[in-house]
């Protein structure tokens, strides 16, 4: 059942994004940023973690899950380090994912070339 829940929640997240792309004048970059901000907001009010517990990767893998991860990192860092944690917490919590994105992008750039228009 966990796979079904992950599929349904992740699919609903993608569906909302696709509807926003098709029916509004929002750019994809604004929609993606909105997902991260929504993840932070939902985490701050305590709603996102129950969704992650229910759907697993269906909620933790999309960009809203990255926002949730950043909010958790900030919360933990503020508890340990005070106000300085506001600046350090998000990057510390998301450092593995950010590093992986940079490394995989570099590797992909080595095996591909840009096309001139």
DOKEVEX-873859 format. One record per atom (N, C-alpha, C): x, y, z; residue number from 0; atom name. Coordinates in Angstrom, 2 decimals. Each point is the difference from the previous one (the first is absolute). Layout:
BEGIN
px:py:pz:num:atome
X:Y:Z:NUM:CA
...
END
This chain:
BEGIN
px:py:pz:num:atome
0.82:-1.20:0.00:0:N
-0.82:1.20:0.00:0:CA
0.86:1.26:0.00:0:C
1.20:-0.08:0.59:1:N
0.87:1.17:0.06:1:CA
0.32:0.52:-1.41:1:C
0.22:-0.92:-0.95:2:N
0.28:0.41:-1.37:2:CA
-1.19:0.73:-0.61:2:C
-1.19:-0.48:0.27:3:N
-1.21:0.64:-0.52:3:CA
-0.14:1.41:0.57:3:C
0.20:0.14:1.30:4:N
-0.11:1.32:0.63:4:CA
1.05:0.96:-0.56:4:C
1.22:-0.50:-0.17:5:N
1.07:0.83:-0.57:5:CA
-0.35:0.43:-1.42:5:C
-0.53:-0.94:-0.78:6:N
-0.38:0.31:-1.37:6:CA
-1.12:1.03:-0.04:6:C
-0.99:-0.15:0.84:7:N
-1.14:0.92:-0.02:7:CA
0.39:1.40:0.46:7:C
0.77:0.09:1.07:8:N
0.39:1.33:0.50:8:CA
0.99:0.66:-0.96:8:C
0.99:-0.74:-0.47:9:N
0.94:0.55:-0.97:9:CA
-0.68:0.37:-1.30:9:C
-0.93:-0.83:-0.44:10:N
-0.75:0.29:-1.21:10:CA
-0.88:1.23:0.15:10:C
-0.60:0.16:1.16:11:N
-0.83:1.19:0.26:11:CA
0.86:1.26:-0.02:11:C
1.20:-0.10:0.54:12:N
0.93:1.13:-0.03:12:CA
0.34:0.37:-1.44:12:C
0.30:-0.99:-0.81:13:N
0.30:0.25:-1.41:13:CA
-1.21:0.53:-0.76:13:C
-1.17:-0.52:0.32:14:N
-1.23:0.45:-0.64:14:CA
-0.25:1.48:0.27:14:C
0.19:0.41:1.24:15:N
-0.19:1.41:0.35:15:CA
0.98:0.87:-0.79:15:C
1.25:-0.43:-0.07:16:N
0.99:0.75:-0.77:16:CA
-0.35:0.09:-1.47:16:C
-0.48:-1.09:-0.58:17:N
-0.37:0.00:-1.42:17:CA
-1.19:0.90:-0.26:17:C
-0.97:-0.02:0.88:18:N
-1.17:0.88:-0.15:18:CA
0.44:1.46:0.09:18:C
0.91:0.30:0.92:19:N
0.50:1.38:0.12:19:CA
0.73:0.43:-1.26:19:C
0.78:-0.91:-0.60:20:N
0.70:0.33:-1.25:20:CA
-1.00:0.23:-1.13:20:C
-1.01:-0.87:-0.10:21:N
-0.94:0.07:-1.12:21:CA
-1.01:1.13:0.12:21:C
-0.45:0.30:1.20:22:N
-1.14:0.91:0.17:22:CA
0.37:1.39:0.52:22:C
1.25:0.23:0.35:23:N
0.40:1.32:0.49:23:CA
1.16:0.51:-0.83:23:C
0.37:1.23:0.25:24:N
1.15:0.58:-0.68:24:CA
1.26:-0.10:0.85:24:C
-0.04:-0.80:1.05:25:N
1.18:-0.20:0.84:25:CA
1.06:-0.76:-0.78:25:C
1.24:0.42:0.18:26:N
1.10:-0.71:-0.65:26:CA
0.34:-1.24:0.83:26:C
0.59:-1.00:-0.62:27:N
0.40:-1.18:0.76:27:CA
0.91:0.32:1.18:27:C
0.89:0.98:-0.17:28:N
0.89:0.37:1.10:28:CA
-0.79:0.53:1.20:28:C
-1.02:0.78:-0.25:29:N
-0.82:0.52:1.10:29:CA
-0.80:-1.11:0.67:29:C
-0.46:-0.94:-0.78:30:N
-0.75:-1.12:0.57:30:CA
0.92:-0.86:0.87:30:C
1.21:-0.27:-0.48:31:N
0.94:-0.79:0.78:31:CA
0.38:0.72:1.30:31:C
0.22:1.30:-0.09:32:N
0.29:0.78:1.20:32:CA
-1.19:-0.02:0.95:32:C
-1.19:0.06:-0.55:33:N
-1.21:-0.07:0.82:33:CA
-0.11:-1.32:0.74:33:C
0.40:-1.08:-0.64:34:N
0.00:-1.30:0.66:34:CA
0.94:-0.03:1.20:34:C
1.19:0.56:-0.16:35:N
0.96:0.04:1.11:35:CA
-0.55:0.84:1.14:35:C
-0.53:1.16:-0.32:36:N
-0.57:0.88:1.03:36:CA
-1.19:-0.67:0.68:36:C
-0.83:-0.68:-0.78:37:N
-1.14:-0.71:0.60:37:CA
0.47:-1.09:0.95:37:C
1.07:-0.70:-0.37:38:N
0.56:-1.02:0.89:38:CA
0.49:0.59:1.31:38:C
0.66:1.16:-0.08:39:N
0.47:0.68:1.21:39:CA
-1.19:0.42:0.85:39:C
-1.00:0.60:-0.63:40:N
-1.17:0.48:0.73:40:CA
-0.76:-1.15:0.66:40:C
-0.25:-1.06:-0.77:41:N
-0.73:-1.14:0.56:41:CA
0.78:-0.68:1.12:41:C
1.31:-0.01:-0.11:42:N
0.83:-0.55:1.07:42:CA
-0.07:0.89:1.24:42:C
0.01:1.31:-0.21:43:N
-0.03:0.94:1.13:43:CA
-1.29:-0.12:0.80:43:C
-1.11:-0.29:-0.66:44:N
-1.26:-0.12:0.73:44:CA
-0.29:-1.44:0.43:44:C
0.94:-0.90:-0.29:45:N
-0.11:-1.37:0.48:45:CA
-0.86:-0.94:-0.82:45:C
-0.27:0.37:-1.24:46:N
-0.87:-0.82:-0.85:46:CA
0.78:-0.96:-0.89:46:C
1.23:0.38:-0.38:47:N
0.71:-0.78:-1.01:47:CA
0.53:-1.34:0.53:47:C
0.44:-0.04:1.23:48:N
0.56:-1.26:0.52:48:CA
-1.02:-1.14:0.02:48:C
-1.25:0.24:0.40:49:N
-0.98:-1.09:-0.12:49:CA
-0.22:-0.47:-1.44:49:C
0.13:0.91:-0.96:50:N
-0.12:-0.40:-1.41:50:CA
1.18:-0.88:-0.38:50:C
1.21:0.35:0.45:51:N
1.18:-0.82:-0.27:51:CA
-0.14:-1.37:0.67:51:C
-0.50:-0.02:1.22:52:N
-0.20:-1.28:0.69:52:CA
-1.01:-0.88:-0.75:52:C
-0.99:0.61:-0.61:53:N
-1.03:-0.74:-0.73:53:CA
0.51:-0.46:-1.38:53:C
0.64:0.91:-0.74:54:N
0.32:-0.28:-1.40:54:CA
1.47:-0.33:-0.24:54:C
0.86:0.15:0.97:55:N
1.41:-0.32:-0.18:55:CA
0.63:0.83:-1.10:55:C
0.63:-0.68:-0.96:56:N
0.72:0.68:-1.07:56:CA
-0.93:0.81:-0.90:56:C
-1.27:-0.29:-0.02:57:N
-0.94:0.78:-0.78:57:CA
-0.11:1.43:0.49:57:C
0.38:0.24:1.25:58:N
-0.02:1.35:0.55:58:CA
1.40:0.54:0.27:58:C
0.97:-0.87:0.22:59:N
1.34:0.49:0.36:59:CA
0.89:0.25:-1.21:59:C
-0.30:-0.59:-1.15:60:N
0.84:0.17:-1.18:60:CA
-0.31:1.28:-0.78:60:C
-1.25:0.41:-0.17:61:N
-0.26:1.24:-0.77:61:CA
0.61:1.23:0.68:61:C
-0.04:1.11:-0.70:62:N
0.60:1.23:0.52:62:CA
-0.64:0.47:1.30:62:C
-1.24:-0.31:0.23:63:N
-0.61:0.35:1.28:63:CA
0.69:-0.76:1.13:63:C
0.48:-1.20:-0.29:64:N
0.77:-0.76:0.98:64:CA
1.34:0.67:0.30:64:C
0.60:0.65:-1.01:65:N
1.23:0.74:0.23:65:CA
-0.26:1.19:0.91:65:C
-1.14:0.66:-0.19:66:N
-0.38:1.09:0.89:66:CA
-0.20:-0.48:1.42:66:C
-0.62:-1.16:0.13:67:N
-0.19:-0.61:1.32:67:CA
1.35:-0.31:0.65:67:C
0.92:-0.54:-0.77:68:N
1.34:-0.32:0.51:68:CA
0.71:1.27:0.46:68:C
-0.11:1.07:-0.78:69:N
0.63:1.26:0.39:69:CA
-0.60:0.54:1.30:69:C
-1.32:-0.07:0.12:70:N
-0.65:0.50:1.22:70:CA
0.42:-0.81:1.22:70:C
0.10:-1.31:-0.15:71:N
0.45:-0.83:1.11:71:CA
1.44:0.33:0.38:71:C
0.86:0.21:-1.00:72:N
1.39:0.34:0.27:72:CA
0.12:1.33:0.73:72:C
-0.79:0.97:-0.41:73:N
0.03:1.30:0.67:73:CA
-0.49:-0.13:1.43:73:C
-1.08:-0.75:0.18:74:N
-0.56:-0.18:1.35:74:CA
1.04:-0.63:0.94:74:C
0.66:-1.05:-0.46:75:N
1.01:-0.68:0.82:75:CA
1.20:0.91:0.27:75:C
0.45:0.74:-1.02:76:N
1.17:0.86:0.17:76:CA
-0.30:1.17:0.93:76:C
-1.21:0.53:-0.06:77:N
-0.37:1.10:0.91:77:CA
-0.04:-0.51:1.43:77:C
-0.48:-1.23:0.20:78:N
-0.02:-0.56:1.35:78:CA
1.42:-0.17:0.55:78:C
0.96:-0.37:-0.86:79:N
1.37:-0.24:0.45:79:CA
0.84:1.28:0.06:79:C
-0.13:0.87:-1.02:80:N
0.92:1.12:-0.15:80:CA
-0.64:1.36:0.12:80:C
-1.28:0.07:0.19:81:N
-0.67:1.30:0.08:81:CA
-0.23:0.60:-1.37:81:C
0.07:1.32:-0.07:82:N
-0.34:0.72:-1.23:82:CA
0.93:-0.35:-1.16:82:C
1.24:-0.38:0.28:83:N
0.92:-0.38:-1.07:83:CA
-0.52:-1.23:-0.76:83:C
-0.79:-0.82:0.66:84:N
-0.56:-1.18:-0.64:84:CA
-0.95:0.31:-1.14:84:C
-0.56:1.22:0.01:85:N
-0.88:0.40:-1.11:85:CA
0.78:-0.01:-1.31:85:C
1.25:0.42:0.06:86:N
0.82:0.06:-1.21:86:CA
0.61:-1.35:-0.36:86:C
0.37:-0.78:1.00:87:N
0.72:-1.25:-0.25:87:CA
-0.89:-1.23:-0.16:87:C
-1.16:-0.01:0.63:88:N
-0.81:-1.21:0.08:88:CA
-0.45:-0.57:-1.31:88:C
-0.50:0.85:-0.90:89:N
-0.53:-0.51:-1.28:89:CA
1.09:-0.63:-0.84:89:C
1.16:0.65:-0.07:90:N
1.09:-0.54:-0.82:90:CA
0.59:-1.26:0.60:90:C
0.08:-0.05:1.32:91:N
0.53:-1.19:0.64:91:CA
-0.92:-1.19:-0.23:91:C
-1.30:0.21:0.14:92:N
-0.96:-1.10:-0.18:92:CA
-0.06:-0.47:-1.45:92:C
0.11:0.92:-0.93:93:N
-0.12:-0.36:-1.41:93:CA
1.32:-0.19:-0.71:93:C
1.11:-0.03:0.73:94:N
1.31:-0.03:-0.65:94:CA
0.22:-1.25:-0.85:94:C
-0.47:-1.14:0.43:95:N
0.20:-1.22:-0.79:95:CA
-0.72:0.08:-1.34:95:C
-1.24:0.45:0.02:96:N
-0.76:0.13:-1.24:96:CA
0.56:1.07:-0.92:96:C
0.42:1.11:0.57:97:N
0.58:1.07:-0.80:97:CA
1.31:-0.46:-0.64:97:C
0.83:-0.68:0.78:98:N
1.27:-0.51:-0.53:98:CA
-0.24:-1.03:-1.09:98:C
-0.96:-0.90:0.20:99:N
-0.31:-1.00:-1.02:99:CA
-0.46:0.67:-1.29:99:C
-0.83:1.03:0.11:100:N
-0.48:0.70:-1.20:100:CA
1.16:0.64:-0.75:100:C
0.93:0.60:0.73:101:N
1.15:0.63:-0.65:101:CA
0.90:-1.04:-0.67:101:C
0.30:-1.08:0.71:102:N
0.89:-1.03:-0.55:102:CA
-0.64:-0.68:-1.21:102:C
-1.27:-0.39:0.09:103:N
-0.65:-0.66:-1.13:103:CA
-0.14:0.94:-1.19:103:C
-0.20:1.29:0.25:104:N
-0.06:0.97:-1.10:104:CA
1.35:0.11:-0.69:104:C
1.07:-0.01:0.79:105:N
1.34:0.06:-0.56:105:CA
0.27:-1.24:-0.85:105:C
-0.35:-1.18:0.53:106:N
0.22:-1.24:-0.76:106:CA
-0.82:0.00:-1.28:106:C
-1.24:0.45:0.07:107:N
-0.83:0.05:-1.20:107:CA
0.57:0.97:-1.03:107:C
0.58:1.11:0.47:108:N
0.58:0.96:-0.95:108:CA
1.23:-0.55:-0.70:108:C
0.69:-0.93:0.63:109:N
1.17:-0.61:-0.64:109:CA
-0.38:-0.91:-1.15:109:C
-1.19:-0.57:0.03:110:N
-0.44:-0.95:-1.01:110:CA
-0.97:0.58:-1.01:110:C
-0.26:1.29:0.07:111:N
-0.93:0.61:-0.94:111:CA
0.61:1.30:-0.51:111:C
-0.55:0.48:-1.09:112:N
0.46:1.27:-0.55:112:CA
-1.22:0.85:-0.34:112:C
0.20:1.28:0.06:113:N
-1.11:0.89:-0.33:113:CA
-0.12:0.11:-1.51:113:C
-1.21:0.23:-0.44:114:N
-0.26:0.13:-1.42:114:CA
-0.17:1.49:-0.32:114:C
0.65:0.43:-1.07:115:N
-0.14:1.38:-0.42:115:CA
-1.30:0.15:-0.78:115:C
-0.65:1.13:0.20:116:N
-1.27:0.24:-0.71:116:CA
0.21:0.84:-1.22:116:C
END
